[in-house]
């Protein structure tokens, strides 16, 4: 008999009851450790890819923006996101009571989880699901940066002085909207990736066969909706994060580029 499907609120309440409110913060150490290098790699590589894809006049087309976002997402996935998420998911997948000192988990914290995974499964385990993570991050940032750039251009055209930076609240708003579009566009990829990274691989099982078997089992046992499980909390996490990220990004970009001449229309001058 199939277990009753629970929503994210019911799931959260269950975690708090069994594991105390601290259970909601499992994997936070891995996230905090990875978030700074992830954002640094994302925006640095995005700007670099934009320059490489700009035409001879320094103009960056919508297609170039999409490809730069795609490449930046893949870069961050390989460099930092995949190992970070493997550790985070292993910590979150543990079912134990944090209020019971006798209930000792396999992984005590992010550092211990990293050490244990490396010792028991090798370096390759940290890159389990890297293809799906790269596909998710790449599509995420392609959609994210393209949508943000288009919304920004529209709002700037509506201003009295189009070259003036947008107010922070407008940057936050379009960051929020564009941030939600990424998860909505690739939720099935993220769901399969999470299940793939949650458990160790069986001997002799290839990554492709695991992806196929997981997808087949999900559809057969839980139906098409299973591929969108967790989309609500994911959007609630990612969208506000992107609103803050883009607001800070635009502010820092303006401060750092005061000494560098940048042509209007998203064109570069070396």
C-alpha positions in Angstrom: 0.0 0.0 0.0 1.4 3.4 -1.1 2.1 5.8 1.7 0.0 8.9 1.9 1.7 11.8 0.1 2.5 14.6 2.5 2.8 18.3 1.7 5.8 20.4 2.7 4.0 21.9 5.7 3.0 18.5 7.1 6.5 17.3 6.4 8.0 20.2 8.3 5.7 19.6 11.3 6.7 16.0 11.3 10.4 16.9 11.3 9.9 19.3 14.2 8.0 16.7 16.2 10.5 14.0 15.8 13.8 15.9 15.6 13.1 19.3 17.2 13.2 22.6 15.2 17.0 22.0 14.7 16.1 19.2 12.3 14.9 21.9 9.8 18.5 23.1 9.7 20.2 19.9 8.8 22.8 20.4 6.1 23.1 24.2 6.8 26.8 23.9 7.4 27.4 22.5 4.0 25.2 25.2 2.4 27.0 28.0 4.2 30.4 26.6 3.4 29.5 26.4 -0.3 27.4 29.5 -0.8 30.2 32.1 -0.9 32.4 30.3 -3.5 29.3 29.3 -5.5 28.1 32.9 -5.9 31.7 34.1 -6.6 32.1 31.5 -9.3 28.6 32.1 -10.7 28.9 35.9 -11.2 32.6 36.0 -12.1 32.2 33.3 -14.8 28.9 34.8 -16.0 30.6 38.2 -16.6 33.6 36.5 -18.3 31.4 34.4 -20.6 29.4 37.5 -21.5 32.5 39.2 -22.6 33.6 36.2 -24.6 30.2 36.0 -26.3 29.8 39.7 -27.0 30.0 40.8 -30.6 32.7 43.1 -32.1 30.9 46.2 -30.8 30.7 44.8 -27.3 27.0 44.2 -27.4 25.5 41.1 -25.6 22.5 39.6 -27.3 19.7 37.7 -25.6 21.1 34.4 -27.0 24.6 35.3 -25.6 23.1 36.0 -22.2 21.3 32.7 -22.2 24.5 30.8 -23.2 26.6 32.8 -20.6 24.1 31.8 -17.9 24.1 28.2 -19.0 27.9 28.1 -19.0 28.1 29.8 -15.6 25.6 27.3 -14.1 27.6 24.4 -15.4 30.9 25.9 -14.1 29.5 26.3 -10.5 27.9 22.8 -10.6 31.2 21.1 -11.3 33.4 23.4 -9.1 31.4 23.5 -5.9 27.6 22.7 -6.1 27.7 19.0 -6.6 30.0 18.1 -3.7 28.1 20.6 -1.5 24.8 19.1 -2.3 25.9 15.5 -1.8 27.0 16.3 1.7 23.8 18.4 2.4 21.5 15.7 1.2 23.3 13.0 3.1 22.8 15.1 6.3 19.2 15.8 5.5 18.3 12.2 4.7 19.3 11.0 8.2 16.2 10.0 10.3 17.2 10.5 13.9 16.0 12.5 16.9 18.2 15.5 17.6 16.7 15.7 21.1 17.9 12.1 22.0 21.6 12.0 22.9 21.6 8.2 22.5 20.3 8.4 18.9 23.7 9.0 17.3 23.6 9.8 13.5 26.0 8.4 11.0 27.0 12.0 10.0 27.5 14.4 12.9 28.1 17.6 10.8 29.2 18.7 7.3 32.9 18.1 8.0 32.3 14.6 9.4 30.0 13.8 6.5 32.7 14.8 4.0 35.3 12.8 5.8 33.0 9.7 6.1 31.9 9.8 2.4 35.5 10.2 1.3 36.7 7.3 3.5 33.9 4.9 2.7 33.1 5.7 -0.9 36.0 7.7 -2.4 36.2 11.1 -4.1 33.9 10.0 -6.9 30.9 9.8 -4.5 31.1 13.6 -4.1 30.4 13.9 -7.8 27.5 11.5 -7.8 24.8 13.2 -9.9 27.2 15.8 -11.4 25.6 15.5 -14.9 22.1 16.2 -13.5 23.4 18.9 -11.2 25.2 20.6 -14.1 22.0 20.3 -16.2 19.9 21.8 -13.4 22.3 24.6 -12.5 23.0 25.4 -16.2 19.3 25.6 -17.1 18.6 27.4 -13.9 21.1 30.2 -14.5 20.3 30.4 -18.3 16.7 31.1 -17.5 17.5 33.2 -14.4 20.0 35.6 -16.1 18.0 35.8 -19.3 14.8 36.6 -17.6 16.5 39.1 -15.2 18.2 40.9 -18.1 15.0 41.2 -20.1 13.0 42.5 -17.1 15.8 44.9 -16.3 15.9 46.3 -19.8 12.1 46.8 -19.8 12.1 48.7 -16.5 15.1 50.8 -17.6 13.3 51.8 -20.8 10.3 52.9 -18.7 12.5 55.3 -16.7 12.9 59.0 -17.5 16.7 58.4 -17.8 17.2 54.8 -19.1 20.9 54.7 -18.1 20.2 55.3 -14.4 20.5 52.2 -12.2 17.2 50.7 -11.1 16.0 51.3 -7.5 16.8 48.5 -5.2 13.2 47.5 -4.8 12.8 47.0 -8.5 16.0 45.0 -8.7 14.7 42.8 -5.9 11.3 42.3 -7.6 12.7 41.2 -10.9 15.3 39.1 -9.1 12.4 37.4 -7.2 10.5 36.7 -10.4 13.4 35.4 -12.4 14.6 33.4 -9.4 11.3 31.5 -9.4 11.4 30.8 -13.1 14.5 28.5 -12.9 13.1 26.0 -10.4 9.8 25.9 -12.2 11.6 25.1 -15.5 13.6 22.1 -14.2 11.9 20.6 -11.2 12.0 17.0 -12.5 15.8 17.2 -12.9 16.2 18.4 -9.3 13.9 15.7 -7.9 15.7 12.9 -9.7 19.1 14.4 -8.8 18.2 14.5 -5.1 17.1 10.9 -5.0 20.3 9.9 -6.9 22.5 11.6 -4.4 20.7 10.5 -1.3 21.9 6.9 -1.4 25.1 5.1 -2.3 25.3 3.4 -5.7 25.1 -0.3 -6.0 28.3 -2.1 -7.3 28.4 -2.2 -11.1 25.5 0.3 -11.5 26.2 3.1 -13.9 25.0 6.7 -13.4 22.8 6.5 -16.5 21.1 3.3 -15.4 20.5 4.8 -11.9 18.9 7.8 -13.4 16.7 5.7 -15.6 15.7 3.3 -12.8 14.9 6.1 -10.4 12.8 7.9 -13.0 11.0 4.7 -13.9 10.2 3.8 -10.3 9.0 7.4 -9.5 6.6 7.4 -12.4 5.3 3.9 -11.8 4.9 4.1 -8.0 4.0 7.8 -7.6 2.9 9.2 -10.9 3.9 12.3 -12.9 3.4 14.6 -9.9 6.3 12.9 -8.1 8.7 14.8 -10.4 7.4 18.1 -9.0 7.5 17.1 -5.3 9.2 19.8 -3.2 8.7 22.5 -5.8 6.9 24.8 -3.4 9.7 25.0 -0.7 12.3 25.1 -3.5 10.7 28.2 -5.0 10.3 29.7 -1.6 14.0 29.2 -0.9 15.5 30.1 -4.3 13.3 33.1 -5.4 13.9 35.3 -2.3 17.6 34.3 -2.4 17.9 35.5 -6.0 16.1 38.8 -5.1 18.7 39.5 -2.4 21.6 38.2 -4.6 20.8 40.4 -7.6 20.2 43.4 -5.4 23.7 43.0 -3.8 25.2 42.1 -7.2 24.0 45.2 -8.9 25.1 47.4 -6.0 28.6 45.9 -5.8 28.9 45.9 -9.6 28.1 49.6 -9.7 30.7 50.3 -6.9 33.5 48.2 -8.5 33.0 49.5 -12.0 33.1 53.2 -11.1 36.7 53.1 -12.2 36.0 51.2 -15.4 34.2 52.7 -18.3 31.2 50.6 -19.3 29.3 51.4 -22.5 25.5 51.6 -22.4 23.4 48.7 -23.6 25.4 46.1 -21.7 28.4 46.7 -23.9 32.0 46.3 -22.8 35.0 48.4 -23.3 38.4 47.1 -22.2 
